[in-house]
Amino acid sequence: MTPLPGVAEVDVDFAKKLATCKVDKEKFDVDNAIATLKKEDYPATQVQ
């Protein structure tokens, strides 16, 4: 998977099956990220 614009950092907890991302709000498009992850068979939701 190619890097998404605006993603500054990603932390993955494999045991919990959870990834947390820190993003640059000016460059990051949450809808694009969710769609991209869905295409790769990774379910995603936005949490604030």
Backbone bond lengths (Angstrom), bond angles and torsions (degrees), N, CA, C in turn:
res aa  C-N    CA-C-N  psi(-1)  N-CA   C-N-CA  omega(-1)  CA-C   N-CA-C  phi
1 M - - - 1.448 - - 1.521 108.08 -
2 T 1.308 117.06 134.72 1.457 120.36 179.62 1.524 110.31 -80.20
3 P 1.332 116.84 152.72 1.470 120.06 178.47 1.533 111.02 -62.48
4 L 1.312 115.90 145.87 1.459 121.07 178.06 1.524 109.80 -95.11
5 P 1.337 118.32 141.22 1.459 120.84 178.10 1.529 111.18 -58.90
6 G 1.311 116.33 135.29 1.452 121.41 176.07 1.511 115.26 92.05
7 V 1.328 118.70 -7.32 1.465 120.72 178.53 1.523 108.28 -80.72
8 A 1.333 116.03 118.94 1.461 121.04 -177.91 1.523 111.93 -94.88
9 E 1.336 116.29 -34.62 1.469 120.39 -175.48 1.522 109.24 -158.50
10 V 1.324 116.39 144.62 1.465 121.93 176.90 1.517 108.63 -131.90
11 D 1.330 116.28 131.50 1.460 122.30 176.20 1.524 107.12 -119.45
12 V 1.329 116.93 124.48 1.464 121.56 -177.50 1.521 109.68 -113.96
13 D 1.341 115.40 128.30 1.464 122.41 173.91 1.526 105.91 -109.09
14 F 1.326 116.00 98.92 1.465 120.36 -175.73 1.527 112.05 -66.58
15 A 1.309 118.11 -34.29 1.463 121.15 179.83 1.527 111.19 -63.33
16 K 1.330 116.62 -38.87 1.465 121.50 -179.58 1.527 112.71 -91.84
17 K 1.351 115.94 -5.39 1.468 121.40 -176.56 1.527 110.58 55.41
18 L 1.349 115.19 50.66 1.455 121.92 -174.60 1.521 110.27 -136.79
19 A 1.314 116.26 133.02 1.465 121.58 174.16 1.523 108.10 -120.24
20 T 1.317 115.91 135.96 1.455 122.42 178.13 1.520 108.00 -118.44
21 C 1.327 116.22 132.39 1.466 120.98 -177.86 1.519 110.35 -117.79
22 K 1.331 115.55 139.69 1.458 122.01 168.12 1.518 105.79 -103.24
23 V 1.338 116.30 132.32 1.458 119.88 -173.28 1.527 112.16 -130.27
24 D 1.322 114.37 159.15 1.459 122.95 170.30 1.528 105.68 -89.43
25 K 1.316 117.47 110.06 1.466 121.83 -173.84 1.525 113.26 -60.77
26 E 1.332 117.33 -24.68 1.464 120.98 179.82 1.528 112.01 -74.87
27 K 1.324 117.62 -26.24 1.467 121.84 -174.64 1.527 113.94 -110.16
28 F 1.333 117.92 -16.01 1.462 121.92 -172.06 1.521 111.23 -91.64
29 D 1.329 116.41 134.79 1.465 123.24 176.74 1.529 107.60 -115.59
30 V 1.329 116.49 103.69 1.466 120.84 -174.41 1.524 111.84 -62.14
31 D 1.320 117.85 -38.60 1.469 120.01 -179.80 1.527 111.17 -64.67
32 N 1.321 116.72 -40.05 1.464 121.06 176.83 1.529 110.21 -64.51
33 A 1.316 117.07 -41.63 1.468 120.72 -179.79 1.526 111.11 -62.97
34 I 1.321 116.70 -45.62 1.467 120.59 179.89 1.526 110.42 -63.47
35 A 1.335 117.37 -42.18 1.467 121.00 178.77 1.526 111.09 -64.52
36 T 1.325 116.73 -41.74 1.466 121.08 179.50 1.521 110.84 -63.74
37 L 1.320 117.05 -44.60 1.464 120.57 179.14 1.527 111.19 -65.03
38 K 1.330 116.83 -38.95 1.468 120.74 178.50 1.531 110.79 -61.32
39 K 1.345 117.19 -40.19 1.467 121.10 178.11 1.524 111.56 -61.74
40 E 1.316 116.98 -28.57 1.469 122.56 -179.87 1.534 111.77 -91.73
41 D 1.341 117.20 9.48 1.472 124.23 -179.52 1.524 113.61 66.40
42 Y 1.341 116.19 33.51 1.465 121.73 173.45 1.522 107.74 -115.91
43 P 1.334 117.83 112.08 1.462 118.91 177.69 1.529 109.65 -66.61
44 A 1.331 116.16 143.53 1.460 120.17 -178.96 1.519 110.43 -142.35
45 T 1.311 115.98 146.71 1.456 122.64 173.45 1.519 108.45 -138.28
46 Q 1.315 115.36 155.20 1.457 120.41 178.23 1.522 109.65 -89.46
47 V 1.317 115.96 129.65 1.461 122.53 176.44 1.513 106.86 -127.84
48 Q 1.323 115.94 132.21 1.466 118.56 -179.35 1.493 111.84 -108.68
